[in-house]
Amino acid sequence: MSLRVERPGQLTSIQDLGRYGYQKYGVIVSGAMDSISLRIANLLVGNQEKEAVLEMTLVGASFIAEQDLLIAVTGGDMLVAIDEKTLPLWRPVFVKKGSQLRFQSSLTGCRTYLAVAGGFAVDEVMESKSTYLRGEIGGYKGRRLQTGDIINCGIFVSTPILEQLRNSLSDSFSATKWHVNPETFINLKEKVIRVIKGGEFELFTNESQEHFFNGEFQITPNSDRMGFRLQGAPLQMEEPVELISEPVTNGTIQVPKDGNPIVLLADRQTTGGYPKFAQVVTVDLPLLAQKKPGEKIRFKEISLEEAEQLYLRQEKQLEKLKAGLQLKALKPASSAIKL
């Protein structure tokens, strides 16, 4: 079973939930920029949540299905077509062997995820299938996909949903009538990103602190999976300080000497020496990852306790989704899943 790459898109790579436990050796975590969309895509096709998927950025790829496939597409709303017919998102879709899947530019959001039942059959490197592009580690040959690549898919077992879709097939694909409501988990139009204060927040001027929460910041074109570089009124410290490099994580907002913040993301380094102004809360990392260069965002401070409650609420929603999908697999229905 495999997918053949006809057109690689702007940046398409294999990603899972990341490579944890090796930062002490200088190996970055990497993984999907929008982990929620990855997890839901996998759940929709019956995979483990952490299974590897394809992450497409801004402009999608084109593939030939060299075998019957059960797929799901989530994340940014790229227009996806099979044989001139639009493929619906956020639901299981059975795709017939020989079909061409064409992903175009994303309308809202920046990154789109394609999961296949059984996952992608690439070797794990340090317990992860994620591609670390700069280090050429993991994924498919440690690099982004290219025209002509053949991506093998894993073996998957038949499920009630798969059999229902296979039996109802009258064209190149068939999809369930029900779907997951993406706005339950991520509102791509939301511009406000919630943060908690960072370790060096109090070392900045009052004016900088006020501007950070009252002003707007634009994501510059010089942004990538490693981090978003933001442009706004520069953030200034009361006086320069020398800091020792410390561990950083996904969503850490550092401020270099020019005063323009950098938000560290999936391919971040393991340590950083710039002052840490704030930290994006975990539940808003997928939303931030879906912002495009040129978009403007705002920041809102919340407490650590609020951030923890939001995280727990999101995990409960995912648990409800899992339970709902299990019921769908046993007894297919025509309604949307409501949480």
C-alpha positions as CSV (number, residue, x, y, z in Angstrom):
1,M,0.0,0.0,0.0
2,S,1.4,3.4,-0.9
3,L,1.0,7.0,-2.0
4,R,3.0,8.2,-4.9
5,V,3.9,11.9,-4.8
6,E,3.0,13.7,-8.1
7,R,3.6,17.2,-6.7
8,P,5.2,17.9,-3.3
9,G,3.5,21.2,-2.5
10,Q,5.3,24.0,-0.7
11,L,6.4,21.9,2.3
12,T,5.1,18.4,2.9
13,S,6.7,16.2,5.5
14,I,5.9,13.2,7.8
15,Q,5.2,14.2,11.4
16,D,3.9,12.6,14.5
17,L,3.6,14.0,18.0
18,G,7.4,14.4,18.3
19,R,10.7,13.0,19.6
20,Y,10.7,13.3,23.4
21,G,13.5,12.2,25.8
22,Y,16.5,13.3,23.7
23,Q,16.7,17.0,24.3
24,K,19.5,16.4,26.9
25,Y,21.6,15.2,23.9
26,G,20.7,18.2,21.9
27,V,18.0,16.5,19.7
28,I,15.0,18.6,19.2
29,V,11.4,17.4,19.7
30,S,10.0,18.4,16.2
31,G,6.6,16.8,15.5
32,A,3.4,18.3,14.1
33,M,2.9,22.1,14.4
34,D,-0.9,21.6,15.0
35,S,-1.0,18.5,17.3
36,I,-4.8,18.6,17.8
37,S,-5.5,18.3,14.0
38,L,-3.0,15.4,13.8
39,R,-4.6,13.6,16.7
40,I,-8.1,14.0,15.3
41,A,-7.1,12.9,11.8
42,N,-5.7,9.7,13.3
43,L,-8.7,9.0,15.4
44,L,-11.0,9.4,12.4
45,V,-9.2,6.5,10.6
46,G,-8.8,4.3,13.6
47,N,-5.1,4.9,14.3
48,Q,-3.4,5.6,17.5
49,E,-3.4,9.4,18.2
50,K,0.3,9.7,17.9
51,E,0.7,8.0,14.5
52,A,2.5,9.8,11.8
53,V,0.6,11.8,9.2
54,L,1.5,14.1,6.3
55,E,1.8,17.8,7.2
56,M,1.3,20.2,4.3
57,T,2.1,23.9,4.6
58,L,0.2,26.7,2.7
59,V,0.1,24.9,-0.7
60,G,-0.7,21.2,-0.7
61,A,0.7,18.3,-2.6
62,S,-0.8,15.9,-5.2
63,F,-0.8,12.1,-4.7
64,I,-1.8,8.9,-6.5
65,A,-3.4,6.3,-4.3
66,E,-1.7,3.1,-5.3
67,Q,-4.0,1.0,-3.1
68,D,-7.5,1.4,-1.6
69,L,-7.1,3.8,1.3
70,L,-9.1,5.0,4.3
71,I,-8.1,8.6,4.9
72,A,-9.0,11.8,6.9
73,V,-8.0,15.4,6.2
74,T,-8.0,17.9,9.0
75,G,-6.3,21.3,10.0
76,G,-6.3,24.2,7.6
77,D,-9.1,24.1,5.0
78,M,-7.2,23.4,1.8
79,L,-9.4,22.6,-1.1
80,V,-9.0,18.9,-1.8
81,A,-10.3,17.2,-5.0
82,I,-10.4,13.7,-6.4
83,D,-11.2,13.5,-10.1
84,E,-12.7,17.0,-10.0
85,K,-14.9,16.3,-7.1
86,T,-14.3,18.1,-3.8
87,L,-13.3,15.8,-1.0
88,P,-14.9,16.7,2.4
89,L,-12.7,17.3,5.4
90,W,-12.8,16.2,9.1
91,R,-14.3,12.8,8.4
92,P,-13.3,9.3,7.3
93,V,-13.1,8.9,3.5
94,F,-12.6,5.7,1.5
95,V,-10.4,6.4,-1.6
96,K,-10.3,3.9,-4.5
97,K,-7.0,2.6,-5.8
98,G,-5.7,4.8,-8.7
99,S,-7.4,8.0,-7.6
100,Q,-5.6,11.3,-7.7
101,L,-5.7,13.4,-4.5
102,R,-5.0,17.1,-5.3
103,F,-4.5,19.6,-2.4
104,Q,-4.6,23.2,-3.3
105,S,-3.8,26.4,-1.3
106,S,-5.3,26.7,2.2
107,L,-8.1,29.3,2.5
108,T,-8.0,29.6,6.3
109,G,-5.2,28.1,8.3
110,C,-1.7,27.3,7.3
111,R,-1.2,23.5,7.8
112,T,-3.3,20.6,6.6
113,Y,-2.9,17.0,7.8
114,L,-3.5,13.8,5.9
115,A,-3.8,10.6,7.9
116,V,-4.2,7.1,6.4
117,A,-5.5,4.1,8.2
118,G,-2.5,2.0,9.3
119,G,-0.2,5.1,9.3
120,F,2.9,5.5,7.2
121,A,5.4,2.7,7.1
122,V,8.6,4.6,7.8
123,D,11.2,3.6,10.4
124,E,11.2,5.3,13.8
125,V,14.3,7.2,14.7
126,M,14.7,7.7,18.5
127,E,11.1,6.5,19.0
128,S,9.5,8.9,16.5
129,K,8.6,9.1,12.8
130,S,8.8,12.9,12.8
131,T,11.0,14.6,10.2
132,Y,13.6,17.0,11.6
133,L,14.4,18.8,8.4
134,R,17.5,20.7,9.4
135,G,19.0,17.6,11.0
136,E,17.8,15.3,8.2
137,I,16.5,12.9,10.8
138,G,13.4,10.7,10.7
139,G,10.4,10.8,8.4
140,Y,10.9,9.9,4.7
141,K,14.7,10.0,4.2
142,G,15.0,12.9,6.7
143,R,13.6,15.4,4.2
144,R,10.5,17.0,2.8
145,L,8.7,15.0,0.1
146,Q,9.7,15.3,-3.5
147,T,8.0,14.4,-6.8
148,G,8.2,10.7,-7.4
149,D,8.5,9.6,-3.8
150,I,6.7,6.5,-2.9
151,I,5.4,6.6,0.7
152,N,4.4,3.1,1.9
153,C,1.4,2.9,4.2
154,G,1.0,0.5,7.1
155,I,-1.5,-2.4,7.3
156,F,-4.9,-1.7,8.7
157,V,-7.8,-3.9,9.7
158,S,-11.3,-3.6,8.4
159,T,-13.8,-1.6,10.5
160,P,-17.5,-1.1,10.3
161,I,-16.9,2.4,8.9
162,L,-14.6,1.1,6.3
163,E,-17.0,-1.6,5.2
164,Q,-19.9,0.9,5.1
165,L,-17.9,3.2,2.9
166,R,-16.5,0.5,0.6
167,N,-20.0,-0.9,0.1
168,S,-21.5,2.6,-0.8
169,L,-18.7,3.4,-3.2
170,S,-20.0,4.5,-6.6
171,D,-17.2,6.8,-7.7
172,S,-13.5,7.4,-6.8
173,F,-14.3,8.0,-3.1
174,S,-17.0,7.8,-0.5
175,A,-17.3,9.7,2.7
176,T,-19.3,9.6,5.9
177,K,-22.2,12.0,6.2
178,W,-21.2,12.9,9.7
179,H,-18.1,14.9,10.6
180,V,-16.2,16.4,13.5
181,N,-16.9,20.1,14.0
182,P,-13.4,21.6,13.9
183,E,-14.5,24.8,15.8
184,T,-15.0,22.6,18.9
185,F,-11.2,22.3,19.0
186,I,-9.7,25.1,17.1
187,N,-11.2,28.4,15.7
188,L,-8.9,29.3,12.8
189,K,-10.4,32.9,12.7
190,E,-9.4,33.7,16.3
191,K,-6.6,36.2,16.5
192,V,-6.0,36.3,20.3
193,I,-3.3,34.0,21.6
194,R,-3.4,33.3,25.4
195,V,-0.1,33.4,27.3
196,I,1.3,33.3,30.8
197,K,4.2,35.6,31.9
198,G,7.7,34.4,31.3
199,G,10.6,34.3,33.7
200,E,12.1,37.7,32.6
201,F,8.8,39.5,32.1
202,E,9.4,41.9,35.0
203,L,12.7,43.0,33.6
204,F,11.0,44.8,30.7
205,T,9.7,48.4,30.8
206,N,6.1,49.1,31.8
207,E,5.5,50.5,28.3
208,S,6.7,47.2,26.7
209,Q,4.6,45.1,29.0
210,E,1.5,47.2,28.2
211,H,2.1,47.1,24.5
212,F,2.6,43.4,24.4
213,F,-1.0,42.9,25.7
214,N,-2.6,45.9,24.0
215,G,-0.9,46.0,20.6
216,E,-0.7,43.8,17.6
217,F,2.1,41.7,16.2
218,Q,2.5,40.6,12.6
219,I,4.0,37.3,11.7
220,T,6.9,38.0,9.3
221,P,7.8,36.0,6.2
222,N,11.0,35.0,8.0
223,S,9.1,32.4,10.1
224,D,9.2,28.7,9.9
225,R,8.7,25.5,11.9
226,M,11.4,26.6,14.2
227,G,9.7,29.8,15.3
228,F,7.5,32.7,14.3
229,R,9.4,36.1,14.1
230,L,7.0,38.9,15.1
231,Q,7.0,42.5,14.1
232,G,5.5,45.2,16.3
233,A,6.5,47.9,18.7
234,P,9.9,46.7,20.0
235,L,10.0,45.3,23.5
236,Q,12.7,46.9,25.7
237,M,14.3,45.9,28.9
238,E,14.8,48.3,31.8
239,E,18.6,47.6,31.4
240,P,20.6,45.0,29.5
241,V,21.2,41.7,31.4
242,E,23.4,38.7,30.6
243,L,21.5,35.4,30.8
244,I,22.7,31.8,30.9
245,S,21.1,29.6,28.2
246,E,18.2,27.6,29.7
247,P,15.8,25.0,28.4
248,V,13.0,26.3,26.2
249,T,9.8,24.7,25.0
250,N,7.1,24.9,22.4
251,G,5.5,28.4,22.7
252,T,8.3,30.1,24.6
253,I,8.4,33.8,23.6
254,Q,11.9,35.1,23.6
255,V,13.0,38.7,22.9
256,P,16.4,39.3,21.2
257,K,18.3,42.6,21.3
258,D,16.2,44.2,18.5
259,G,13.1,43.9,20.7
260,N,11.1,41.9,18.1
261,P,9.7,38.7,19.8
262,I,10.3,35.2,18.6
263,V,7.8,32.4,19.4
264,L,9.6,29.1,19.5
265,L,7.6,26.2,17.8
266,A,7.9,22.5,16.9
267,D,11.5,22.6,15.5
268,R,12.8,24.9,18.3
269,Q,16.3,24.5,19.7
270,T,16.7,22.8,23.0
271,T,18.0,25.8,24.9
272,G,17.9,29.6,24.5
273,G,19.7,32.6,26.0
274,Y,17.3,35.4,25.2
275,P,15.0,36.8,27.9
276,K,11.7,34.9,28.1
277,F,8.9,37.4,28.0
278,A,5.9,35.0,28.0
279,Q,4.8,31.4,27.3
280,V,1.9,30.5,24.9
281,V,-0.5,28.2,26.7
282,T,-0.7,24.6,25.4
283,V,-4.2,24.8,24.1
284,D,-3.4,27.7,21.9
285,L,-0.3,26.3,20.2
286,P,-2.3,24.6,17.4
287,L,-4.1,27.9,16.7
288,L,-0.9,29.8,16.6
289,A,0.6,27.1,14.3
290,Q,-2.3,27.7,11.8
291,K,-1.4,31.4,11.4
292,K,0.2,32.5,8.1
293,P,3.0,34.9,7.5
294,G,1.5,38.4,7.2
295,E,-1.3,37.7,9.7
296,K,-1.6,39.8,12.8
297,I,-2.1,38.4,16.3
298,R,-2.8,39.7,19.8
299,F,-1.8,38.3,23.1
300,K,-3.9,38.0,26.3
301,E,-2.6,37.1,29.7
302,I,-4.2,34.3,31.7
303,S,-3.1,32.6,34.9
304,L,-1.3,29.3,35.1
305,E,-4.4,27.8,36.8
306,E,-6.6,29.0,33.9
307,A,-4.2,27.5,31.4
308,E,-4.3,24.1,33.2
309,Q,-8.1,24.2,33.2
310,L,-8.3,24.9,29.5
311,Y,-5.9,22.0,28.8
312,L,-8.0,19.6,30.9
313,R,-11.1,20.7,29.2
314,Q,-9.6,20.1,25.8
315,E,-8.5,16.7,26.8
316,K,-12.0,15.9,28.0
317,Q,-13.4,17.0,24.6
318,L,-11.0,14.6,22.9
319,E,-12.1,11.8,25.2
320,K,-15.7,12.5,24.2
321,L,-14.7,12.4,20.6
322,K,-13.0,9.1,21.0
323,A,-16.1,7.7,22.6
324,G,-18.3,9.1,19.9
325,L,-16.1,7.6,17.2
326,Q,-16.3,4.2,18.8
327,L,-20.0,4.4,18.7
328,K,-19.9,5.5,15.1
329,A,-17.7,2.5,14.2
330,L,-20.2,0.1,15.8
331,K,-23.4,1.8,14.6
332,P,-23.0,4.3,11.8
333,A,-25.4,7.2,11.9
334,S,-26.2,10.2,9.7
335,S,-25.8,13.0,12.3
336,A,-22.8,15.1,13.1
337,I,-20.8,14.4,16.2
338,K,-21.7,16.9,18.9
339,L,-19.6,17.4,22.0
